[in-house]
């Protein structure tokens, strides 16, 4: 049995993969530029070779993949489905009976594979690349800067030396009018050297600087033994014709051992992270237990709470001392008053010293345990991040794909703007959750999974709307939703049909109009006034009657939409929308209504909102009666402008 992949699936994969590779490289380049600008001060002026810089950028690119991959998936899915929608290809697929879920299916399978690969990348590749990157970066930070002495300013990059050069000749590397301030022997014993000219060079092993000076003077302060007064200090001045100074200066690049970085949380996989968390947690638990035992063993007001007991030559055991029962409370004020002033002062000093000692001891213990708990949180954060990247890839696809199908805009315009805004929103939430988890304000799993928990409902919502072809970005739909929520008046929109299958019959339209007007009038006759508090909560308006009025109105408007008379269509749009709100009739059980009436914090707000909705309903029904009167005049052919104001 041969297995063949559907052409639609191949088409979607071939459409998505080039865009995904392109957007991934673009996003990786952008985050690499951010890395470069962040650490450019540690790289510039060090004389680093190209292979070292390239190695650092390679490991940095691997480290930044978790940041670039979700953004690339979001942008690629937006562009893919935006292009399909803009070129009407997505519409053609749907018209052929292919749902959006079927179109997304091959990409979902592909991205599940990408998510699985991202997990193994986070667990196996990322720790090694982070170790290499941070080791290289710290090694580059410790490397001495290359010698590039400027003219007319003080050069301070040579340890313990400040060098001023007024002019230099780049052809023969000669320096002119030099002034050197040497504090290698200590700040209290400076040496000042001035020379007409000189030359600076490195030894062959690049471990020392050789400074050849010509025609200069040497000034040095020499401290004599004994007194340190100014009058007893000695000074030495030396004039020289040719002098050579050897300065310790390591210009070689020394790569640090990456073993120390492997012990950090960035260099461990899941098993190593769990092992470290368990070991440090065991240490914290043991220290906490020992502190608890010490606190329980401390005497209370000088009375010990535990004592060591040995019976019949057995092993010593700890026994709890029973508390002393007092017949009456001790009056400490009278005891203090009975003491002499010296004794009271001694007692107070002893109490302050004991309290200070206990406070300092507990503060030190708290810092020790706090450091261990911080280590646990950092390792737990890295452990959870091994899984969040895979889920983020899928979430961003289920945001980008339906969003592209909805907006139907391809290219790098609108998709880039939307992707950047969504990713900034994701990054802000993720960074906030990370800091809350790192500082111990939230549980680690709550902070790290916060961004996924926020964006997952958005992906589900957009996917549902795209599958059902809902108008997510239609302002009229949002306005109608707000109007329904606020209980405001809603308007209808009708357009003349180009093809009418069932023509409107005037007699039937008049019959339906009169029936609707009579039903609304009967309802208004029964509900002339505002209901009282108890009447509303126990009875309310008849919900079945309201639903029947809404159905009658919609049927009449639907029937009038088949008319070829523009006045009829215009008048049909004047019919308000009758909504079936739960606030019209809170309950049908009188006992429940009485309970709501007794509970004022619940019943009173419900009554105020329901009264307003009922008032709006009576207003809409009055409008229906007026519109029915005007529509009857239009259908009978005796409509005048005077009837526009007839109630």
N, C-alpha and C positions, 0 to 999 in steps of 0.2 A: 504494500500500500504506500503510495508516494505521498509525501507531505509538501504542500505548496502554500506559500504565504500569499495572502490576498494582495492584489495590486494596490488597494487603498492603503493597506498597512505599509507597504514599501514606499508609497508616495509620501505618506506622513513622516516616516523615518528619514527619507531623503530630504524632505523639506526642513525638518527640524534640526538634523545633525549639523549641517554647515552653519546655520545661525547660532546654534549652541556653541560650537567651537569658536566662532568669531566673537561672540559676546563674552565667552569665558576669557579669551586672550585680552580683550579690551578691559574687562573688569579686573583681571589680574594685573595688567599694566597700571591701572589707576591706583590700586592699593599698593603696588610696588613704589609708585611715585610718592605716596604718603609715607611709606617706610623710609624712602631716601631722604625726604625733607626732614623727617624726625631725627635721623641719625647722621645727617650730613656733617655735623660738626665733629663727629668722631672719626670721619674718614678723610676729610680734606686736610691737606698739609702734612700727611704722615709718610709720603713717599711710598705708598703701597703699590705692589705690582698688580698688573691687570689680572693675572690668574687668581690672586687672592680676592680681589673685588668681585670677579666673576663667580668664584666659589661662594662668597657670601650672598650674592644676589640669587644664586641657584637655590641655596638652602632657605633663603627668605621667601622665595616664590613658593616653595613647597609648604612653608609655614603659613602663608597667607591664602592657601587654597580654600580652607574652611570659610574665609570671609568672602571670597570671590565666587565660589560655586553657587550658593543660593541666589545671589544677584544675577548671575549669568542665566540660571534656569528661569527666573522670573522674566527677564528681558527677552530671552529666546522664545519662551512660550507666548508672551504677549505679541511679539513680532510675527510668529508663525500663524497664530489664529487671527491676528489683525490683518495680515496679508490675505489670508483665505477669505475673510469677510469683506475686505475692500474690493477684491477681484471677483466677488459673487460666487466663488467656488464653494464656500460653506453653504450658501443658499441652495446651490445646485445639489449638494450632497443631501441636504435635508429634504428637498423636493423629491429626491429619488427614494426616500424612505429610510435614509441612514441617519440615525440619531447622533447627537453630539457625543454621547458616551461611547458609541462605536468608533467615532473619529478619534477620540482621545485614547482609546484602548491601547494601540501599539506604543504610544508615547508613555503611557502609564507603566507598561511592562518595561520599557527601556529605562525609565527613571527609577523604577524599583531596583533594577540592576545597578544604576548609578548610586542609589542610596546604600545598597549593600557594599559596593566598592568604597564609598565614602566612610562607612564604618570601619572597614579593614584598614583604610588609609589612616584614619584617626588613631587606630590602635597600634599599628605596626610601623607605618612610615613617618607619621608626624612626630612621635617622640624622638626618633633618631635625627630627623632634620632640625628639630628645635635645639637639641643638644649641640649639633654642629654649628648652627647659626649663632647661638648665644656664646659658645666658646670662641668662635672667630671674632665676634663683636667685642667681647671683653678683652681679647688679646690685642685687637686693634686699638682699643682705648688706652691700653698700657704702653703701646709703642711710642717712642719719642718722636716728636715732629721733625720733619726734614729741615735742614738748615737753609733758611731763606731770610737772611738778615736785611731788613729794610734800611733805607737811607733817612736820616733825620728823625728817627724815633728809637725808643729804647726797646731792645729785644730781650724778652724774659723767658724764652723757651729752654735755655740751657740751665739745668738745675744749679742753684746757689750762685748764679752769675747774671748780672745785668749788663748788657753790652750796647753802647751807643756808637753809631758810625755816621759821620757827617756826609761822606761821599764814598762810593765804591766804583771800581773799574771792572766791568763785567768781562772784558777781554782777557785780562791777566789775573782776575780774582783778587786784586789788591784792594785793601780797605784803608781809608785815609781819615785822619783826625778821630782816633779811637779813644773812648773813655770806658773803662771796665770797673764795675763795682763788685768785689768778690766778698761773699759772706760764707764761704765754705768752711771757715774755721769758727763760725758762730757770729750771731748778730752783734755781739759785744766786741768782736775783734775784726772789723772790716778792713779790707785792703782796696786801695784805689790805684788803678794803673792808667796812665795816659800815654799815648804814643802818636807819633806823626803818621805812621803807616803800619800795616801788618797784613798777614795772610792766614786764613783759617782753613784747616784741612782735617781729614779723618785718617786714622791709622788703617792699616790693611785689614785688621780683624774687626774694624768698626766698633771698637770698644772704648776709644779715647779720641778726644779732639786735640789737635796740635795747633797752638796759636803762636805764630812767629811775629814778634813785635820789633819795630825799629825806631830808634831815636825817641826815647820816652823817659818817664819818671815813675817810680814805685813809691807809694805812700802806705805806711803800715803802722798801726797803733800796737804797742807792746806793753802789756800789763806787767808791772813788777810785783813781786811777792809782798805780802803784808798788807799795807794800807791800800785802800781803793780810792783815795782822794785824787782829785784831778792833778794836784801838784806832784804826785808821786808816779804818774804814768809816763812811759817813755814812747817816743815816736821815732820811726826810722824812715829816712828818705834816701832813695837810691836812683841815680841817673844811669841809664844804660844806653848802649849803642845798638845791641842786638840781644834779644831775650826770647827764650822759648818756654811756653807754659803748656803743661799737659793736663787736660781736664777729662775726668771720667764721664763718658757719654756713650750709652749703648744705643746704636742706630740699627741693630739687627731686629728682625721680627721674630719674637718667641711665641710659639703657639702654646696656649695653656693646655693642661691635661683635662680632657673632657670627663674624667671619672667623677669629679665633684658635681658637674652639671647633671650627670646621669642619676645622681641621688636626689635631685630635685623633682618636683611633681611634673615638670614639663617633659622629663625624659623617661616616663614610666608608662607601661601599658596597663590594661585593666587588672590583670592578676597582680602585678606589682603594686598598683594603687590600693587594691583591696588589702593586700598583705600589710602595707604601711599603715593604712587606716586602722586595721585590727591591732597592730602592735602598739601604735601610739594611744589608741583608745584604752587598751589594757593598762598602759602606763598611767594614763589619767585616772582610770578607775582605782588602781592600786594606791596612787598618791592621795586621791580623795578619801579612800577608806582609811588610810593611815592618819590623815588629818582629822577625820571624824572620830577615830579612836582616841587621838590625843585630846580633842576637845571634850570628849566624854570623860576622860580620865583627869582633867584639870579640876582642882578643888573649887568649890563654890563658897565664896565668902570665907576662905580659909579652911573649910571643912572638906576633906577628901571624899570623892564619890566612889572610889574603888581602892581595894587593898589586896596585897598578896598574902595568901593563906597556904600553909603547908600542914597537912594532917598525917600523923602516923608515918612519918618518913617518906611520904609520897612526893610527887612532883608538885611544885608550887602552882597554885591556881589563883586566878583573879576573881575576887568576890565583890559584889556591889554593896556599898555601905548604905544602910537604910537611912533615909532622911531624918533629921532630928525634929521631933515634934515639940513645938513651943506652946505653952499654955497661954501666953499673951505675946503680942508683937513687941519687938525691941524698939525702943525709942533712941535712934541714933543721934538725934539732936541733943538729948540730955547727956549721952556718952561723950559727945564732942565738947559740950559745955563743961563737963567735969574735968577735962584735961587742961593742962597748962598750955600757954600759947606756943611754947617750944614743941610740945608733944603734938599739938594739932598741926603745926607746920610740918613736922616730920611725917605724920600720917598722910597729909595731903600730898607732900612731895613723893612719898612712896607710891601712893595711888596713881599719881600722874605718870610716874616712871613705868609702873606696871602696865598702865593703859597704853602708853606710847610704845612700849616694847611689844605688846600683843598686837597693836595696830600695824607696826612695821613688819612683824613676822607674818601676819596674815596678808599684808599687801605683797610681800615677796612671794608667798605661796600662790596668791592670786595671779601674779604676773607669770609665774612658771607654768601654772595650769592654762592660763590664757594663751601663752605661746604654743603650747601643745594643741589646744583646741583650734587655734588658727591654722596650724599645720594640717589638722584633720579636715577643716573646711576647704582649704586649698586643694587637697588631694581629692576630696569628694566632688568639688566643682569640676576638676579635670576628668573625674570618672563619669559624671553625668554628661559632660560635653562630648564624650565618645559616641553618644546616642543622639544628641540633639541635632547634629548636622544632617544625619540621614532623614530625620523627620522634617527638618526645615526644607530640604530639597523637595519633598513631596508636597508640603504645604504651599510653597511658592509656585509649584506647577499648577496646583488646583486653584490658585489665585490668578495666575497669569493667563492660563488657557481660557477659562470662561470670561475673564475680563477682556481679552483680545477678541473673543467672539461677540462680545456685547458692543464694544466701542467701534470695532471694524475699521481700525486705522493701523496700517502697517508702517514699515520704514523705521527710521531712527528718531522720529519727531515725538509724537504723543507717547509711544511706548517707553521711550527713555525717561520722559518727565514723570510718568506714572510709576515706573520702576524705581527711580531715584527717591520719590516721595515715600513709596511703600517701604523701601529698604531703610531709609532714614528713620521712619517710624519703628520698624523692626529693630534697628540698631539701638535706638534710644531705650526701648523697652528691655531689650536684652542686656544692655549695659546697666540699666537701673536694677534689674533683677540680680545681675552678677555682683554689684556692689552691696546690695542688701544681704545676699548670701555670704559674701566674703566677710562682712563686718559682723555677722552673726545675728542680724536683726530678723531675718527670716530663716526658715529651714533651707538647706542647700537645694533640695529638689524643688521647692517652691520658687526660689529665685531663678534657677537655671531654666526651668520649664515654663517660666512666665510668658516669654515671647511666643512660644508655641501654643500655649493655652489661649492667648489673645488672638493670634492670627488663624488658628484652626477654624473657629466659627465663621470668620470672614470667608475662608476658602469654601466651606460648606454652603454658605449663603450665596456666594457668586456662582458656584457650580449649579446649585438648584435653580437660580434665576436664569442662567444661560441655557440649561436643559429645557426649561419650560418656556423659553423665548419671552421672558418677562421684561418689561421696560424699566430697567434699573435706573437709567439716567434720564428718564422722561420727567421733566419738571411737573407736568400736569398730574402724573401718577402720585408723585410725592405730595403735591398740594392737596390732592383728594384724600390721601391718607391722613394728612394733618387735619384736614377739615372733618374727616370722620372721627378722628381722635378728640378734637376740640368740640364736636357737635355743631359745627358751622354749616351754613347753607351751601349745597353743592349744585353746580350747574351742569346741564347736559350739552353735548355737542352732536349735531346731526348734519349730514351732508346729503345732497340729492344723489340718489343712486343712478348710475348710468344705465343699468339694466334692472327693471322691476319685473319680477316673476308674478307676484300676486298683487294686482292693482288694488288700491284702496277704494272701498265702497262707501259713499257718503252716508247712506242710511245706517250702515253698521257702525261707522265712526260716530255718528250722532247718538246711536243707542249706547255705545260704550262710554261716551262722554257724559251723557246724562246719568248713567248708572254710577260712574265714579263720583260725579258731583253730589248725587244723592247720598252715597255712602259716607263721603267726607262731611256733609252737612249733618247727617245723623250722629256721627262721632262727635262733632263739635257741639251739638245740642246736648249730648250726655256729659261733656267735659267742658263746661263753660268757664269754670273758675279754677283757681289754683287749689290743689289738694293740700289738706293739712298734714301735719307731721305724722300722726298715727295712721291717717287714711292712706297716705302714700306708702308707708312701710308695710302696711297690712294688705293693701289692695293694689294700688298703682293703676296704670292703664292696662286694658286688655291687650296682651301681647299678640294673641291670635288675630284680633281685629286689625291691629296695626300691620301685621304681616300680610293680611288680605288686602288692605289698602295699598301697600307697597306693590303687591303683585298686580293689582288692577291698574295702577299707574304705569308700571313698566310694560304691561301688555298693550295699553293704549298708545304709549309712545312708540313701541315697536310697530304697531299697526299703522300709525301715522307716518312713520319713516318711509313707507311705500308710496307716499303721495308725490305727485309731480308739481304741486302748488308750493311755491317758495314761502308764501304766507303761512300755510299750514305747518311746514317744517319749522319755520321760525317760532311759531306759537308753541309747537311741541317741545322746543328747547326751553320754554319758560316753565315747564313742569318741574318742580323741585324733586330731589331724590329723597324718598322716604326710607330712613334707615331703621333697622330692627335692633335697637340698642337695649342692652340688659337693664339700663337704668330706668326704662319706662315702667317696668314692673319688677322690683327687686326680688320678690318671692310670692309664691301662691299659697303659702302656709301661714295662717294668721299667727300661730305660735312663734314661728321664726321671725315674723315681722315684729311681734311684741318684744322678743329678745333683742332685736336690732334697735328698737326704740329705747329700751332700757340702757343699752350700751351707747351712751352719748358720743364717745370718741369715734365710734363707727357709724352710728345712725345719723348724726347731725351732718357730717360732710356728705354722706350719701344722699341725704334729703336735699341739701343745697345744690348738688350737681344734678340730681334727678329732676328737681323743679325747673332748673334752667333748660334741660333737655326737653321736658314736657312743654315748656313755653315755646321753644323752637318748633316742636312738632305741631302745636296748634297754629303757629304762624305759617308753617308750610302747608297745612291742610286748608287754611283760609286762602292761600295763594292758589292752591289747586282749584278751589271752587271758583275763584275769579277767572283763572285761565280757562276753565271749562266753559264759563259763560261767554268769554271772548271767542273761544274756538267754535262754539255753537253758532255764533253770529257769522263767523268766516265760512263755515260749511254751508249755512243757509243763504249766503250771499248778501246779507244785510249788515255787514260789519262796517262801522264808522270809527273815526278816531275818538269819538266821545265814549265808546265802550271800553277804551283803553283804561279809563279811570273808574269804570263801573265796578262796584264791589258786590 
